[in-house]
C-alpha cells in the first residue's frame, strides 16, 4: 500500500505567501495567489508530483464563516475538544484555538494540507493541533465535543460520505456546525441557521452569502 509523502513545511512556505482572510483578519494563513495555477503545476510535476487540488492554499467561504463565528462566539468552543473536519488550511482549527478550545483535531486528506495546517498553527502561535487524515470511515470519537465542518458538501460523493458521519457525531452528543456558501448538495432539512456572512469569493471579485448551520 502506498503511503502519503511527507511534505516539509518549507514546500508550503515556498509556494504560498502570508495573507489574512478578509472575514477573519485575526488569523494569518499561507495562501496561493492562484490556486488553479498551483494545481496545474502540481499536476504537471513542475512543482512536485501530482496531488489532489490544493484546497489547502485558499481560505474558502464556509471555513471563513465558521472561523468568524467561533471567534465571535467563543463560548461555542472554549474549554472543549474540537474537530475541524475537512480542515484544508487549518483556518477553522486555528480560530478554535484562538477562541479558547482545549484541544483541536484537524482532519485533512491531502498530505500537503496537513503540512499547511501545522505551518499555519505555528505561524499563529497556537497549538499543538492534532492533525489526522480521513476520518469518515471511522466511528466519531466520543471525546469530541464540537465538530466544525466548512465547505464539506462541495460535491455529491463527498456529501454522501460526510453527512452520515456528522449525524453520528451529533447522536453521540457532539455539537455540529457546518459552514456553506449555498452549494446545492447541502440539504437544509434538519439544519438551523445561526449566522450569515457575505464572504468575498475565493475565485472571483464577487461575494458569496455564506451560512453557518447547526444540527439542532
C-alpha positions in Angstrom: 0.0 0.0 0.0 1.4 3.4 -1.0 2.0 5.8 1.8 1.4 9.6 1.7 4.5 11.7 1.1 6.0 13.6 4.0 5.6 17.2 3.0 8.0 19.6 4.6 6.8 23.0 5.8 9.4 24.5 3.6 7.5 23.4 0.5 4.3 25.0 1.7 6.2 28.3 2.5 8.0 28.3 -0.8 4.7 28.1 -2.9 2.5 30.4 -0.9 2.6 33.9 0.6 1.4 35.1 4.0 -2.1 36.6 4.0 -5.2 37.2 6.0 -8.7 36.1 5.1 -10.9 39.2 4.6 -13.6 38.0 7.0 -11.1 36.7 9.6 -8.1 39.1 9.7 -7.2 37.8 13.1 -5.8 34.7 11.5 -2.7 34.6 9.3 -2.6 32.0 6.6 -0.2 30.8 3.9 -2.1 31.3 0.7 -1.6 30.8 -3.0 -2.1 33.8 -5.3 -3.7 31.4 -7.8 -4.9 28.0 -6.6 -5.6 26.8 -10.1 -2.1 27.7 -11.3 -0.6 25.9 -8.3 -2.7 22.8 -9.1 -1.7 22.8 -12.7 2.0 23.0 -11.6 1.5 20.1 -9.2 -0.3 18.0 -11.9 2.5 18.8 -14.5 5.2 17.9 -12.0 6.7 21.4 -12.3 6.5 21.9 -8.6 6.1 18.4 -7.1 4.5 15.1 -8.0 0.8 15.5 -8.8 -1.7 15.6 -5.9 -5.3 16.5 -5.2 -6.4 20.0 -5.9 -4.6 22.3 -3.4 -7.7 23.3 -1.5 -5.4 24.0 1.5 -3.9 27.0 -0.3 -7.1 29.1 -0.2 -9.5 30.4 2.5 -12.8 29.1 1.3 -16.0 30.9 2.3 -17.5 28.2 4.5 -14.3 28.0 6.5 -14.1 31.8 6.9 -17.7 31.9 8.1 -17.1 29.2 10.7 -13.9 30.8 11.9 -15.7 34.2 12.2 -18.5 32.6 14.1 -16.3 30.8 16.7 -14.2 34.0 17.2 -17.4 36.0 17.8 -18.9 33.3 20.0 -16.0 31.7 21.8 -18.3 30.0 24.3 -19.1 27.5 21.5 -15.6 26.0 21.7 -13.9 27.4 24.9 -12.6 24.6 27.1 -13.9 22.0 24.7 -12.3 19.4 22.4 -13.0 20.4 18.7 -12.8 18.5 15.4 -12.1 20.6 12.3 -13.4 18.2 9.6 -12.1 18.8 6.1 -9.7 21.3 7.6 -7.9 22.4 4.4 -5.5 25.2 5.5 -6.4 24.8 9.2 -8.2 28.2 9.4 -11.0 26.9 11.5 -8.7 24.9 13.7 -6.6 28.0 14.4 -9.7 30.1 15.1 -11.0 27.5 17.5 -7.7 27.6 19.4 -7.7 31.4 19.5 -11.2 31.2 20.9 -10.1 29.0 23.8 -10.6 25.4 22.7 -8.9 23.0 25.0 -7.8 20.6 22.2 -8.3 20.7 18.4 -8.1 17.8 16.0 -7.8 18.8 12.3 -8.8 16.1 9.7 -7.5 16.6 6.2 -7.0 14.0 3.5 -4.3 15.9 1.5 -0.8 15.5 2.9 0.1 19.0 1.6 -2.9 20.3 3.5 -1.7 18.5 6.7 1.6 20.2 6.3 -0.1 23.6 5.8 -2.2 23.1 9.0 1.0 22.6 11.0 2.7 25.6 9.4 -0.3 27.9 9.9 -0.8 26.8 13.5 2.9 27.6 14.1 2.7 31.0 12.4 -0.3 31.9 14.6 1.4 30.8 17.8 -1.3 28.3 18.7 -1.3 24.6 19.1 -0.4 22.0 19.1 -3.1 20.8 16.6 -3.5 17.0 16.3 -3.5 16.5 12.5 -5.3 13.4 11.1 -6.1 12.1 7.7 -9.5 10.9 6.5 -11.8 10.0 9.4 -15.1 9.5 7.6 -14.8 5.7 7.6 -14.3 5.6 11.3 -16.7 6.0 14.1 -16.7 9.5 15.5 -14.6 10.0 18.6 -17.0 10.3 21.6 -14.4 12.6 23.3 -15.1 15.3 20.7 -17.4 18.0 22.0 -17.8 20.2 18.9 -17.4 19.4 15.1 -16.8 22.2 12.7 -17.1 21.4 9.0 -16.5 24.1 6.4 -17.2 23.6 2.7 -17.5 19.9 3.0 -20.6 19.5 0.7 -18.8 20.6 -2.4 -20.0 17.6 -4.5 -22.5 14.7 -4.2 -19.9 12.0 -3.4 -18.4 13.9 -0.5 -21.8 14.9 0.8 -22.9 11.3 0.9 -19.9 10.4 2.9 -19.8 13.4 5.3 -23.4 13.7 6.4 -23.7 10.3 8.0 -20.5 10.9 9.9 -21.8 14.3 11.2 -25.1 12.7 12.1 -23.4 10.0 14.1 -21.3 12.6 15.9 -24.4 14.6 16.7 -26.2 11.5 18.0 -23.1 10.8 20.1 -23.5 14.2 21.9 -21.3 16.5 19.8 -22.4 19.9 18.8 -22.1 20.1 15.0 -21.7 23.2 12.8 -21.4 23.5 9.1 -20.2 26.5 7.0 -21.6 26.6 3.5 -21.9 29.2 0.7 -25.1 27.9 -0.7 -23.9 24.8 -2.5 -26.7 22.7 -3.9 -25.6 19.4 -2.3 -26.2 20.6 1.3 -29.7 19.6 2.4 -31.3 22.3 4.6 -33.8 19.9 6.3 -32.9 19.4 9.9 -30.4 22.3 10.0 -30.7 25.6 11.9 -29.1 28.7 10.5 -27.2 30.6 13.3 -25.3 33.2 11.3 -24.9 34.6 7.8 -21.9 36.5 6.3 -21.0 38.0 2.9 -17.7 36.5 2.1 -15.5 37.6 -0.9 -15.4 34.8 -3.4 -12.1 32.9 -3.5 -12.4 32.5 -7.3 -13.5 36.0 -8.3 -14.5 39.5 -7.3 -18.0 38.8 -6.1 -19.2 37.9 -2.6 -21.0 34.8 -1.5 -23.7 34.7 1.1 -22.4 32.1 3.5 -24.4 30.5 6.3 -23.3 28.8 9.5 -25.7 25.9 10.1 -26.1 23.9 13.3 -27.6 20.5 13.7 -30.4 21.0 16.2 
